[in-house]
Amino acid sequence: MFDVLEVAAARGRPIATADTRTLEVAGALGALFPEGGLRRGATVEVTPAAGGGVSLALALVASATAGGWAAAVGLPSLGLLAAAELGVRLERLALVPRPGERWAAVAAALLDGVDLLLLGLPGRVRAADARRLAARARERGVVLVALAADERSPAPAWPEPPDLRLSVSGAEWGGLGVGHGRLRSRRLEVIASGRRAASRPRCCTLWLPGPGSVTPAPADVAAAGTGVGAATSLAG
């Protein structure tokens, strides 16, 4: 684990203002974001992990590793084959599957050397830890993606209001025929909401993975009320 941290620290990005820079998110997923991508320094909560949340988070990691670096902390069951199929460049992804009780310190160290940090939340998170990590992400211009395990929990997994929240409202596997075939992709209905420019919720339906990348779901299978490709606003 500490070898990974030393590599990240060696990259040592300079402190930069996050407001003027965006991490590009290619394909249909980018339509969910007001700026066509993720503002560097933003905190993003993805919920829930089950039912498509991990695939959605990995699609964001894929965008980061297209030309930069990413890290995943606290996700011991993360499937690397699935990540690769979603476009993640594994040679640009640092892994700390089991950071233990020092998970917050490990995450803070990695924020010094990556463009996006995917954080599997260890149950409830102390507000002080969340504030410190969010502040460090803003300072270093890193997108912090917090993956919440269960959106039904009475206490929020990420205790601070995130800049952007991505929620999977519906998921359906594709690829199986009548008694034959294999699971090839998952259709997700995704809602994006948040603060400032993201205060008006947007929704779209996506295939993860699609043929080669994240792609909009066909109109004949899209759920009623969701966008196809380009995100649609849910506000009046």
HUSULDA-V82213 format. One record per residue. N is the residue number from 1. PHI is phi in radians with two decimals (* if undefined). PSI is psi in radians with two decimals (* if undefined). OMEGA is omega in degrees with one decimal (999 if undefined). Layout:
N/PHI/PSI/OMEGA ; N/PHI/PSI/OMEGA
This chain:
1/*/-0.74/-175.7 ; 2/-1.25/-0.43/173.3 ; 3/-1.09/-0.70/178.0 ; 4/-1.08/-0.75/-179.2 ; 5/-1.14/-0.66/179.6 ; 6/-1.15/-0.67/177.2 ; 7/-1.11/-0.76/-179.7 ; 8/-1.11/-0.75/-179.4 ; 9/-1.13/-0.60/-178.8 ; 10/-1.13/-0.48/179.5 ; 11/-1.26/-0.51/173.7 ; 12/0.54/1.39/178.6 ; 13/-1.23/2.56/175.9 ; 14/-1.24/2.64/175.6 ; 15/-1.13/2.33/-176.4 ; 16/-2.47/2.72/176.0 ; 17/-1.37/2.20/-173.3 ; 18/-1.43/-0.34/-170.3 ; 19/-1.12/-0.45/-173.5 ; 20/-1.78/0.13/-176.5 ; 21/-2.22/2.55/-177.4 ; 22/-2.30/2.42/172.2 ; 23/-1.54/1.97/-175.4 ; 24/-1.15/2.37/175.4 ; 25/-2.06/1.90/-173.4 ; 26/-1.37/2.80/173.2 ; 27/1.38/-2.88/-174.2 ; 28/-1.14/-0.48/-179.2 ; 29/-1.09/-0.56/-179.7 ; 30/-1.10/-0.38/-179.8 ; 31/-1.19/-0.27/179.1 ; 32/-1.31/-0.32/-171.8 ; 33/-1.84/2.35/-176.8 ; 34/-0.97/-0.59/-178.5 ; 35/-1.70/0.16/-178.3 ; 36/1.32/0.11/-179.7 ; 37/-2.99/-3.05/-177.9 ; 38/-1.67/2.22/176.8 ; 39/-1.18/2.21/179.3 ; 40/-1.09/2.38/-175.3 ; 41/1.65/-0.06/-178.4 ; 42/-1.43/2.67/172.2 ; 43/-1.85/2.23/-177.3 ; 44/-2.11/2.24/174.4 ; 45/-1.83/2.24/177.2 ; 46/-1.96/2.23/-176.1 ; 47/-2.55/2.52/-10.9 ; 48/-1.55/2.94/178.3 ; 49/-1.16/-0.74/176.8 ; 50/-1.30/2.69/176.0 ; 51/1.37/0.42/174.5 ; 52/1.97/-0.16/-178.6 ; 53/-1.12/-0.65/179.8 ; 54/-1.15/-0.76/177.8 ; 55/-1.06/-0.72/178.8 ; 56/-1.10/-0.78/179.3 ; 57/-1.11/-0.69/179.5 ; 58/-1.17/-0.51/175.1 ; 59/-1.10/-0.61/175.4 ; 60/-1.22/-0.69/176.8 ; 61/-1.07/-0.68/179.3 ; 62/-1.05/-0.70/177.8 ; 63/-1.11/-0.69/-179.0 ; 64/-1.19/-0.70/-175.9 ; 65/-1.44/-0.07/176.6 ; 66/-1.06/-0.59/178.7 ; 67/-2.51/0.07/-177.7 ; 68/-2.39/-2.63/-174.5 ; 69/-2.25/2.64/177.8 ; 70/-2.47/2.86/176.7 ; 71/-2.46/2.61/176.0 ; 72/-2.18/2.20/-176.4 ; 73/-2.14/2.34/173.6 ; 74/1.34/0.52/179.4 ; 75/-2.24/1.29/-173.9 ; 76/-1.15/-0.40/-178.3 ; 77/-1.76/0.26/-179.3 ; 78/-1.07/2.22/-179.4 ; 79/-1.53/2.00/-177.3 ; 80/-1.25/-0.57/176.6 ; 81/-1.13/-0.78/177.7 ; 82/-1.09/-0.69/178.8 ; 83/-1.09/-0.77/179.2 ; 84/-1.10/-0.69/179.2 ; 85/-1.14/-0.46/177.2 ; 86/-1.51/0.02/175.4 ; 87/1.77/0.09/179.3 ; 88/-1.26/2.25/174.5 ; 89/-1.49/1.80/-171.5 ; 90/-1.09/-0.49/178.7 ; 91/-1.23/-0.18/178.3 ; 92/-1.95/0.30/-178.4 ; 93/-2.10/2.09/174.8 ; 94/-1.60/2.44/-176.7 ; 95/-2.14/2.27/169.5 ; 96/-2.26/1.47/-171.4 ; 97/-1.11/-0.69/-175.1 ; 98/-2.26/1.47/-177.3 ; 99/-1.33/-0.23/179.3 ; 100/1.27/-2.72/-176.2 ; 101/-1.20/-0.30/-178.7 ; 102/-1.62/0.46/-174.7 ; 103/-1.01/-0.66/-178.2 ; 104/-1.16/-0.69/178.0 ; 105/-1.17/-0.68/178.2 ; 106/-1.11/-0.80/179.3 ; 107/-1.08/-0.73/-179.7 ; 108/-1.09/-0.70/179.5 ; 109/-1.14/-0.71/-179.0 ; 110/-1.21/-0.45/177.9 ; 111/-1.09/-0.28/178.5 ; 112/-1.41/-0.15/-171.8 ; 113/-2.42/0.21/-178.7 ; 114/-2.30/2.95/175.9 ; 115/-1.65/-0.47/178.5 ; 116/-2.53/2.37/177.6 ; 117/-2.08/2.11/176.0 ; 118/-1.71/2.12/-172.4 ; 119/-2.09/2.02/171.8 ; 120/-1.40/2.01/-171.9 ; 121/-1.29/2.30/-178.5 ; 122/-1.47/1.18/-176.5 ; 123/1.28/-2.42/179.6 ; 124/-1.31/2.44/-178.4 ; 125/-1.93/2.36/177.3 ; 126/-1.17/2.43/-178.1 ; 127/-1.03/-0.64/-178.8 ; 128/-1.13/-0.71/177.8 ; 129/-1.14/-0.74/179.9 ; 130/-1.09/-0.75/-179.8 ; 131/-1.11/-0.75/-179.6 ; 132/-1.12/-0.76/-179.4 ; 133/-1.18/-0.72/178.9 ; 134/-1.12/-0.71/178.6 ; 135/-1.15/-0.70/179.6 ; 136/-1.19/-0.67/176.9 ; 137/-1.08/-0.74/177.5 ; 138/-1.09/-0.77/-177.5 ; 139/-1.11/-0.70/-175.8 ; 140/-1.60/-0.07/179.7 ; 141/1.22/0.63/-177.7 ; 142/-1.91/2.41/173.6 ; 143/-1.40/2.13/179.4 ; 144/-1.81/2.02/-178.8 ; 145/-1.90/1.98/180.0 ; 146/-1.74/2.13/-177.6 ; 147/-1.72/1.92/-177.1 ; 148/-1.51/2.42/-174.8 ; 149/-1.33/-0.67/-172.7 ; 150/-2.61/1.99/-178.8 ; 151/-1.28/-0.18/-179.0 ; 152/-1.51/-0.07/-179.8 ; 153/-1.11/2.42/-180.0 ; 154/-1.14/-0.43/177.9 ; 155/-1.83/2.36/179.7 ; 156/-1.11/2.42/-179.8 ; 157/-1.14/-0.72/176.6 ; 158/-1.85/1.85/-168.3 ; 159/-1.22/-0.29/178.5 ; 160/-1.65/2.53/177.7 ; 161/-1.09/2.09/179.9 ; 162/-1.30/2.77/174.7 ; 163/-1.19/-0.55/-178.2 ; 164/-2.54/2.41/176.0 ; 165/-2.13/2.19/176.5 ; 166/-1.90/2.09/-177.9 ; 167/-2.07/2.31/174.7 ; 168/-1.54/1.97/-177.1 ; 169/-1.65/-0.22/178.7 ; 170/-2.92/2.55/-179.1 ; 171/-2.53/2.52/-180.0 ; 172/-2.62/2.27/179.8 ; 173/-1.40/2.61/175.4 ; 174/-2.22/2.73/177.2 ; 175/2.14/-0.42/-179.8 ; 176/-1.46/2.38/172.5 ; 177/-1.63/-2.68/177.9 ; 178/-1.51/1.62/178.9 ; 179/1.40/0.22/-179.8 ; 180/-2.69/3.03/179.0 ; 181/1.73/-3.01/177.8 ; 182/-2.55/2.76/179.5 ; 183/-1.18/2.16/-176.0 ; 184/-2.00/-0.58/-177.2 ; 185/-2.76/2.95/-178.7 ; 186/-2.28/2.28/176.5 ; 187/-1.59/2.16/-177.5 ; 188/-2.05/2.41/168.4 ; 189/-1.74/2.06/-171.6 ; 190/-2.08/2.33/176.0 ; 191/-2.01/2.26/177.6 ; 192/-1.95/2.27/176.6 ; 193/-2.52/2.97/-179.8 ; 194/2.94/-2.55/-176.3 ; 195/-1.95/2.89/176.8 ; 196/0.93/-2.11/-175.7 ; 197/-1.13/-0.35/-178.7 ; 198/-1.69/0.23/-175.8 ; 199/-1.20/-0.42/176.2 ; 200/-1.58/2.01/-176.1 ; 201/-1.06/2.52/174.8 ; 202/-2.17/2.68/-178.0 ; 203/-2.45/2.48/172.2 ; 204/-2.63/2.86/179.2 ; 205/-2.02/2.24/-171.5 ; 206/-2.30/2.68/166.3 ; 207/-1.69/2.26/176.3 ; 208/-2.31/1.93/-8.9 ; 209/-1.43/2.76/170.5 ; 210/-1.70/-2.92/178.7 ; 211/-1.26/1.52/177.3 ; 212/1.70/-0.30/-178.0 ; 213/-2.96/-3.07/172.7 ; 214/-1.24/2.23/-177.7 ; 215/-2.31/2.69/176.1 ; 216/-1.18/2.55/177.7 ; 217/-1.30/2.57/178.0 ; 218/-1.05/2.64/-176.1 ; 219/-1.09/-0.54/-175.3 ; 220/-1.32/-0.20/177.3 ; 221/-2.05/-0.02/-179.9 ; 222/-1.24/2.47/179.7 ; 223/-1.23/2.61/179.8 ; 224/-1.08/2.39/176.5 ; 225/1.56/0.01/178.9 ; 226/-1.93/2.79/177.9 ; 227/-1.43/2.80/176.3 ; 228/-2.10/1.91/-177.0 ; 229/1.44/-1.60/178.3 ; 230/-1.21/2.38/-178.5 ; 231/-1.24/2.59/177.5 ; 232/-1.99/2.59/-180.0 ; 233/-1.37/2.50/176.0 ; 234/-1.72/-0.04/179.9 ; 235/-1.62/2.70/-179.4 ; 236/-1.38/*/999
